[in-house]
Amino acid sequence: MCQHGRVAKVRAVARFILRSSVRASVSAAGFALLAVGAVLLVTPGPGLVLIIAGLAILSTQFSWAERALGSARERAAAGREAALRRAPGRRRNPGAG
């Protein structure tokens, strides 16, 4: 086998390893944010924000995460609206009027 063929194979393996490590890193970061967000849902903290961030990261690699991100955004918007309706003395549009 000539030298060029070996170099091409080494480069192909290096690209595969790089892509795989990037995907693994993105997955680890996304799942870590999901886990911390789940814990913060039952403890004081921005749980939903971290869950949405984790799903946003995971949606770059997985289609199921993209679908879940859309659902989480809808739930966050609904929660925001419900919180604004329940808050006494707060107006929904502070800039108007």
Order of alpha helices (4+ residues) and beta strands (2+ residues): alpha-alpha-alpha
